[in-house]
Amino acid sequence: MPTHDSGQSRPQRQNEKTDEVETSAESSSDVAERHEKLTEDVDAILDEIDDVLETNAEDFVRAFVQKGGE
């Protein structure tokens, strides 16, 4: 059923605010876990790049330039 937006917001009840706080707390722990996982992934990729550069930097750069930086 479509609703009309009159530009006014309805007042929130106290229990709705409590639900938002609980959801926010759960979300922040999920975000923290996701951030930690992404940080570990980025660190692993950077370590791999570092290893490649240590062993064969000239070939790595030459291959990168030949591919047009893709």
Biopython code that builds the backbone (N, CA, C, O; Angstrom):
import numpy as np
from Bio.PDB.StructureBuilder import StructureBuilder

atoms = [
    (1, "MET", "N", (0.848, -1.154, 0.000)),
    (1, "MET", "CA", (0.000, 0.000, 0.000)),
    (1, "MET", "C", (0.905, 1.233, 0.000)),
    (1, "MET", "O", (1.701, 1.377, 0.929)),
    (2, "PRO", "N", (0.832, 2.111, -0.969)),
    (2, "PRO", "CA", (1.698, 3.286, -1.013)),
    (2, "PRO", "C", (1.333, 4.274, 0.087)),
    (2, "PRO", "O", (0.168, 4.432, 0.453)),
    (3, "THR", "N", (2.356, 4.928, 0.598)),
    (3, "THR", "CA", (2.135, 5.951, 1.612)),
    (3, "THR", "C", (2.563, 7.291, 1.050)),
    (3, "THR", "O", (3.390, 7.353, 0.140)),
    (4, "HIS", "N", (2.015, 8.338, 1.576)),
    (4, "HIS", "CA", (2.364, 9.683, 1.122)),
    (4, "HIS", "C", (3.350, 10.276, 2.120)),
    (4, "HIS", "O", (3.140, 10.222, 3.332)),
    (5, "ASP", "N", (4.416, 10.835, 1.594)),
    (5, "ASP", "CA", (5.403, 11.473, 2.445)),
    (5, "ASP", "C", (5.038, 12.931, 2.605)),
    (5, "ASP", "O", (5.122, 13.712, 1.656)),
    (6, "SER", "N", (4.637, 13.291, 3.794)),
    (6, "SER", "CA", (4.216, 14.666, 4.041)),
    (6, "SER", "C", (5.376, 15.514, 4.552)),
    (6, "SER", "O", (5.196, 16.695, 4.849)),
    (7, "GLY", "N", (6.559, 14.923, 4.657)),
    (7, "GLY", "CA", (7.710, 15.658, 5.150)),
    (7, "GLY", "C", (7.798, 15.688, 6.655)),
    (7, "GLY", "O", (8.754, 16.229, 7.210)),
    (8, "GLN", "N", (6.825, 15.120, 7.320)),
    (8, "GLN", "CA", (6.838, 15.093, 8.767)),
    (8, "GLN", "C", (7.244, 13.705, 9.222)),
    (8, "GLN", "O", (6.878, 12.703, 8.609)),
    (9, "SER", "N", (7.993, 13.660, 10.287)),
    (9, "SER", "CA", (8.354, 12.355, 10.824)),
    (9, "SER", "C", (7.474, 12.068, 12.032)),
    (9, "SER", "O", (7.056, 12.976, 12.751)),
    (10, "ARG", "N", (7.212, 10.818, 12.231)),
    (10, "ARG", "CA", (6.366, 10.447, 13.359)),
    (10, "ARG", "C", (7.230, 10.322, 14.604)),
    (10, "ARG", "O", (8.401, 9.951, 14.513)),
    (11, "PRO", "N", (6.676, 10.622, 15.740)),
    (11, "PRO", "CA", (7.465, 10.511, 16.971)),
    (11, "PRO", "C", (7.799, 9.046, 17.261)),
    (11, "PRO", "O", (6.987, 8.148, 17.038)),
    (12, "GLN", "N", (8.993, 8.838, 17.754)),
    (12, "GLN", "CA", (9.396, 7.472, 18.086)),
    (12, "GLN", "C", (9.018, 7.165, 19.519)),
    (12, "GLN", "O", (9.037, 8.024, 20.400)),
    (13, "ARG", "N", (8.684, 5.936, 19.709)),
    (13, "ARG", "CA", (8.398, 5.474, 21.058)),
    (13, "ARG", "C", (9.686, 5.017, 21.713)),
    (13, "ARG", "O", (10.670, 4.746, 21.025)),
    (14, "GLN", "N", (9.693, 4.931, 23.013)),
    (14, "GLN", "CA", (10.897, 4.558, 23.761)),
    (14, "GLN", "C", (11.389, 3.172, 23.375)),
    (14, "GLN", "O", (12.598, 2.970, 23.261)),
    (15, "ASN", "N", (10.484, 2.199, 23.168)),
    (15, "ASN", "CA", (10.912, 0.840, 22.865)),
    (15, "ASN", "C", (11.566, 0.758, 21.496)),
    (15, "ASN", "O", (12.413, -0.110, 21.283)),
    (16, "GLU", "N", (11.203, 1.633, 20.557)),
    (16, "GLU", "CA", (11.851, 1.644, 19.249)),
    (16, "GLU", "C", (13.296, 2.102, 19.388)),
    (16, "GLU", "O", (14.180, 1.569, 18.717)),
    (17, "LYS", "N", (13.543, 3.072, 20.241)),
    (17, "LYS", "CA", (14.907, 3.551, 20.470)),
    (17, "LYS", "C", (15.752, 2.461, 21.109)),
    (17, "LYS", "O", (16.924, 2.312, 20.762)),
    (18, "THR", "N", (15.192, 1.704, 22.025)),
    (18, "THR", "CA", (15.908, 0.616, 22.675)),
    (18, "THR", "C", (16.298, -0.446, 21.651)),
    (18, "THR", "O", (17.413, -0.965, 21.696)),
    (19, "ASP", "N", (15.401, -0.772, 20.735)),
    (19, "ASP", "CA", (15.704, -1.745, 19.690)),
    (19, "ASP", "C", (16.846, -1.256, 18.820)),
    (19, "ASP", "O", (17.705, -2.044, 18.426)),
    (20, "GLU", "N", (16.867, 0.042, 18.514)),
    (20, "GLU", "CA", (17.933, 0.593, 17.685)),
    (20, "GLU", "C", (19.271, 0.478, 18.388)),
    (20, "GLU", "O", (20.273, 0.166, 17.743)),
    (21, "VAL", "N", (19.319, 0.719, 19.682)),
    (21, "VAL", "CA", (20.562, 0.633, 20.440)),
    (21, "VAL", "C", (21.076, -0.797, 20.440)),
    (21, "VAL", "O", (22.271, -1.022, 20.248)),
    (22, "GLU", "N", (20.194, -1.765, 20.653)),
    (22, "GLU", "CA", (20.605, -3.163, 20.650)),
    (22, "GLU", "C", (21.120, -3.575, 19.280)),
    (22, "GLU", "O", (22.135, -4.265, 19.184)),
    (23, "THR", "N", (20.444, -3.167, 18.233)),
    (23, "THR", "CA", (20.870, -3.486, 16.878)),
    (23, "THR", "C", (22.205, -2.827, 16.583)),
    (23, "THR", "O", (23.065, -3.428, 15.938)),
    (24, "SER", "N", (22.387, -1.614, 17.042)),
    (24, "SER", "CA", (23.630, -0.886, 16.826)),
    (24, "SER", "C", (24.797, -1.595, 17.509)),
    (24, "SER", "O", (25.884, -1.680, 16.938)),
    (25, "ALA", "N", (24.587, -2.098, 18.704)),
    (25, "ALA", "CA", (25.641, -2.809, 19.431)),
    (25, "ALA", "C", (26.022, -4.089, 18.695)),
    (25, "ALA", "O", (27.203, -4.419, 18.589)),
    (26, "GLU", "N", (25.026, -4.809, 18.188)),
    (26, "GLU", "CA", (25.305, -6.028, 17.434)),
    (26, "GLU", "C", (26.024, -5.686, 16.133)),
    (26, "GLU", "O", (26.948, -6.394, 15.731)),
    (27, "SER", "N", (25.619, -4.635, 15.490)),
    (27, "SER", "CA", (26.219, -4.223, 14.233)),
    (27, "SER", "C", (27.671, -3.816, 14.432)),
    (27, "SER", "O", (28.517, -4.138, 13.598)),
    (28, "SER", "N", (27.975, -3.122, 15.510)),
    (28, "SER", "CA", (29.344, -2.670, 15.734)),
    (28, "SER", "C", (30.276, -3.849, 15.958)),
    (28, "SER", "O", (31.436, -3.790, 15.550)),
    (29, "SER", "N", (29.810, -4.919, 16.593)),
    (29, "SER", "CA", (30.668, -6.089, 16.763)),
    (29, "SER", "C", (30.883, -6.788, 15.427)),
    (29, "SER", "O", (31.970, -7.302, 15.161)),
    (30, "ASP", "N", (29.838, -6.808, 14.575)),
    (30, "ASP", "CA", (29.986, -7.375, 13.235)),
    (30, "ASP", "C", (30.965, -6.556, 12.404)),
    (30, "ASP", "O", (31.780, -7.108, 11.665)),
    (31, "VAL", "N", (30.879, -5.253, 12.530)),
    (31, "VAL", "CA", (31.779, -4.365, 11.793)),
    (31, "VAL", "C", (33.208, -4.567, 12.268)),
    (31, "VAL", "O", (34.134, -4.592, 11.459)),
    (32, "ALA", "N", (33.390, -4.709, 13.562)),
    (32, "ALA", "CA", (34.735, -4.918, 14.099)),
    (32, "ALA", "C", (35.334, -6.227, 13.582)),
    (32, "ALA", "O", (36.508, -6.272, 13.216)),
    (33, "GLU", "N", (34.530, -7.287, 13.551)),
    (33, "GLU", "CA", (35.005, -8.567, 13.039)),
    (33, "GLU", "C", (35.347, -8.468, 11.557)),
    (33, "GLU", "O", (36.368, -8.993, 11.113)),
    (34, "ARG", "N", (34.498, -7.799, 10.805)),
    (34, "ARG", "CA", (34.741, -7.631, 9.365)),
    (34, "ARG", "C", (36.000, -6.796, 9.133)),
    (34, "ARG", "O", (36.800, -7.108, 8.251)),
    (35, "HIS", "N", (36.172, -5.745, 9.915)),
    (35, "HIS", "CA", (37.364, -4.896, 9.795)),
    (35, "HIS", "C", (38.625, -5.706, 10.072)),
    (35, "HIS", "O", (39.617, -5.585, 9.352)),
    (36, "GLU", "N", (38.586, -6.525, 11.106)),
    (36, "GLU", "CA", (39.746, -7.344, 11.455)),
    (36, "GLU", "C", (40.083, -8.316, 10.321)),
    (36, "GLU", "O", (41.251, -8.486, 9.973)),
    (37, "LYS", "N", (39.060, -8.952, 9.747)),
    (37, "LYS", "CA", (39.266, -9.895, 8.654)),
    (37, "LYS", "C", (39.860, -9.198, 7.437)),
    (37, "LYS", "O", (40.799, -9.705, 6.824)),
    (38, "LEU", "N", (39.312, -8.037, 7.087)),
    (38, "LEU", "CA", (39.827, -7.292, 5.939)),
    (38, "LEU", "C", (41.266, -6.832, 6.172)),
    (38, "LEU", "O", (42.086, -6.855, 5.254)),
    (39, "THR", "N", (41.565, -6.422, 7.385)),
    (39, "THR", "CA", (42.922, -5.997, 7.716)),
    (39, "THR", "C", (43.898, -7.156, 7.545)),
    (39, "THR", "O", (44.994, -6.977, 7.015)),
    (40, "GLU", "N", (43.501, -8.338, 7.992)),
    (40, "GLU", "CA", (44.351, -9.523, 7.828)),
    (40, "GLU", "C", (44.551, -9.842, 6.350)),
    (40, "GLU", "O", (45.662, -10.179, 5.939)),
    (41, "ASP", "N", (43.499, -9.744, 5.550)),
    (41, "ASP", "CA", (43.601, -10.013, 4.116)),
    (41, "ASP", "C", (44.533, -9.027, 3.427)),
    (41, "ASP", "O", (45.362, -9.419, 2.606)),
    (42, "VAL", "N", (44.396, -7.748, 3.761)),
    (42, "VAL", "CA", (45.256, -6.728, 3.159)),
    (42, "VAL", "C", (46.709, -6.957, 3.558)),
    (42, "VAL", "O", (47.610, -6.833, 2.728)),
    (43, "ASP", "N", (46.937, -7.288, 4.814)),
    (43, "ASP", "CA", (48.299, -7.569, 5.266)),
    (43, "ASP", "C", (48.900, -8.749, 4.516)),
    (43, "ASP", "O", (50.073, -8.718, 4.143)),
    (44, "ALA", "N", (48.107, -9.785, 4.294)),
    (44, "ALA", "CA", (48.588, -10.959, 3.574)),
    (44, "ALA", "C", (48.946, -10.605, 2.127)),
    (44, "ALA", "O", (49.965, -11.061, 1.607)),
    (45, "ILE", "N", (48.116, -9.802, 1.487)),
    (45, "ILE", "CA", (48.392, -9.387, 0.107)),
    (45, "ILE", "C", (49.660, -8.534, 0.044)),
    (45, "ILE", "O", (50.494, -8.719, -0.842)),
    (46, "LEU", "N", (49.797, -7.613, 0.974)),
    (46, "LEU", "CA", (50.992, -6.775, 0.990)),
    (46, "LEU", "C", (52.246, -7.591, 1.259)),
    (46, "LEU", "O", (53.296, -7.312, 0.681)),
    (47, "ASP", "N", (52.157, -8.591, 2.122)),
    (47, "ASP", "CA", (53.295, -9.475, 2.371)),
    (47, "ASP", "C", (53.680, -10.242, 1.111)),
    (47, "ASP", "O", (54.862, -10.413, 0.814)),
    (48, "GLU", "N", (52.678, -10.701, 0.379)),
    (48, "GLU", "CA", (52.943, -11.439, -0.861)),
    (48, "GLU", "C", (53.616, -10.532, -1.890)),
    (48, "GLU", "O", (54.571, -10.941, -2.551)),
    (49, "ILE", "N", (53.125, -9.315, -2.023)),
    (49, "ILE", "CA", (53.742, -8.361, -2.954)),
    (49, "ILE", "C", (55.178, -8.069, -2.532)),
    (49, "ILE", "O", (56.072, -8.003, -3.376)),
    (50, "ASP", "N", (55.400, -7.899, -1.252)),
    (50, "ASP", "CA", (56.736, -7.632, -0.736)),
    (50, "ASP", "C", (57.680, -8.782, -1.058)),
    (50, "ASP", "O", (58.823, -8.556, -1.457)),
    (51, "ASP", "N", (57.207, -10.021, -0.886)),
    (51, "ASP", "CA", (58.038, -11.189, -1.203)),
    (51, "ASP", "C", (58.403, -11.225, -2.682)),
    (51, "ASP", "O", (59.549, -11.510, -3.031)),
    (52, "VAL", "N", (57.433, -10.936, -3.555)),
    (52, "VAL", "CA", (57.696, -10.928, -4.996)),
    (52, "VAL", "C", (58.717, -9.850, -5.335)),
    (52, "VAL", "O", (59.640, -10.089, -6.114)),
    (53, "LEU", "N", (58.557, -8.675, -4.757)),
    (53, "LEU", "CA", (59.480, -7.588, -5.040)),
    (53, "LEU", "C", (60.887, -7.878, -4.529)),
    (53, "LEU", "O", (61.869, -7.475, -5.153)),
    (54, "GLU", "N", (60.988, -8.566, -3.413)),
    (54, "GLU", "CA", (62.301, -8.907, -2.877)),
    (54, "GLU", "C", (63.030, -9.898, -3.779)),
    (54, "GLU", "O", (64.248, -9.816, -3.938)),
    (55, "THR", "N", (62.296, -10.820, -4.361)),
    (55, "THR", "CA", (62.939, -11.853, -5.169)),
    (55, "THR", "C", (63.165, -11.425, -6.599)),
    (55, "THR", "O", (64.167, -11.811, -7.201)),
    (56, "ASN", "N", (62.248, -10.624, -7.175)),
    (56, "ASN", "CA", (62.379, -10.317, -8.587)),
    (56, "ASN", "C", (61.674, -8.999, -8.930)),
    (56, "ASN", "O", (60.693, -8.992, -9.674)),
    (57, "ALA", "N", (62.167, -7.903, -8.394)),
    (57, "ALA", "CA", (61.512, -6.611, -8.575)),
    (57, "ALA", "C", (61.538, -6.155, -10.037)),
    (57, "ALA", "O", (60.550, -5.612, -10.532)),
    (58, "GLU", "N", (62.653, -6.370, -10.723)),
    (58, "GLU", "CA", (62.771, -5.893, -12.105)),
    (58, "GLU", "C", (61.754, -6.568, -13.019)),
    (58, "GLU", "O", (61.097, -5.888, -13.807)),
    (59, "ASP", "N", (61.611, -7.877, -12.935)),
    (59, "ASP", "CA", (60.620, -8.583, -13.756)),
    (59, "ASP", "C", (59.188, -8.181, -13.389)),
    (59, "ASP", "O", (58.323, -8.073, -14.258)),
    (60, "PHE", "N", (58.955, -7.966, -12.119)),
    (60, "PHE", "CA", (57.625, -7.554, -11.676)),
    (60, "PHE", "C", (57.242, -6.211, -12.298)),
    (60, "PHE", "O", (56.136, -6.055, -12.816)),
    (61, "VAL", "N", (58.155, -5.251, -12.245)),
    (61, "VAL", "CA", (57.880, -3.926, -12.804)),
    (61, "VAL", "C", (57.742, -4.005, -14.312)),
    (61, "VAL", "O", (56.856, -3.374, -14.888)),
    (62, "ARG", "N", (58.609, -4.776, -14.960)),
    (62, "ARG", "CA", (58.544, -4.904, -16.418)),
    (62, "ARG", "C", (57.207, -5.516, -16.833)),
    (62, "ARG", "O", (56.594, -5.030, -17.784)),
    (63, "ALA", "N", (56.738, -6.545, -16.166)),
    (63, "ALA", "CA", (55.464, -7.182, -16.490)),
    (63, "ALA", "C", (54.310, -6.220, -16.230)),
    (63, "ALA", "O", (53.338, -6.198, -16.984)),
    (64, "PHE", "N", (54.411, -5.433, -15.175)),
    (64, "PHE", "CA", (53.362, -4.480, -14.851)),
    (64, "PHE", "C", (53.261, -3.409, -15.928)),
    (64, "PHE", "O", (52.159, -3.044, -16.336)),
    (65, "VAL", "N", (54.391, -2.907, -16.387)),
    (65, "VAL", "CA", (54.402, -1.862, -17.407)),
    (65, "VAL", "C", (53.909, -2.418, -18.737)),
    (65, "VAL", "O", (53.184, -1.726, -19.451)),
    (66, "GLN", "N", (54.279, -3.645, -19.091)),
    (66, "GLN", "CA", (53.858, -4.246, -20.349)),
    (66, "GLN", "C", (52.353, -4.428, -20.406)),
    (66, "GLN", "O", (51.759, -4.301, -21.477)),
    (67, "LYS", "N", (51.729, -4.719, -19.288)),
    (67, "LYS", "CA", (50.285, -4.932, -19.253)),
    (67, "LYS", "C", (49.527, -3.611, -19.187)),
    (67, "LYS", "O", (48.296, -3.606, -19.159)),
    (68, "GLY", "N", (50.228, -2.523, -19.163)),
    (68, "GLY", "CA", (49.556, -1.225, -19.112)),
    (68, "GLY", "C", (49.020, -0.884, -17.736)),
    (68, "GLY", "O", (48.122, -0.052, -17.606)),
    (69, "GLY", "N", (49.558, -1.512, -16.720)),
    (69, "GLY", "CA", (49.121, -1.207, -15.360)),
    (69, "GLY", "C", (47.781, -1.800, -14.991)),
    (69, "GLY", "O", (47.181, -1.382, -14.001)),
    (70, "GLU", "N", (47.296, -2.755, -15.750)),
    (70, "GLU", "CA", (45.996, -3.364, -15.447)),
    (70, "GLU", "C", (46.089, -4.294, -14.271)),
    (70, "GLU", "O", (45.088, -4.893, -13.877)),
]
sb = StructureBuilder()
sb.init_structure("model")
sb.init_model(0)
sb.init_chain("A")
sb.init_seg("    ")
for serial, (resi, resn, name, xyz) in enumerate(atoms, 1):
    if name == "N":
        sb.init_residue(resn, " ", resi, " ")
    sb.init_atom(name, np.array(xyz, "f"), 0.0, 1.0, " ", f" {name:<3s}", serial, name[0])
structure = sb.get_structure()
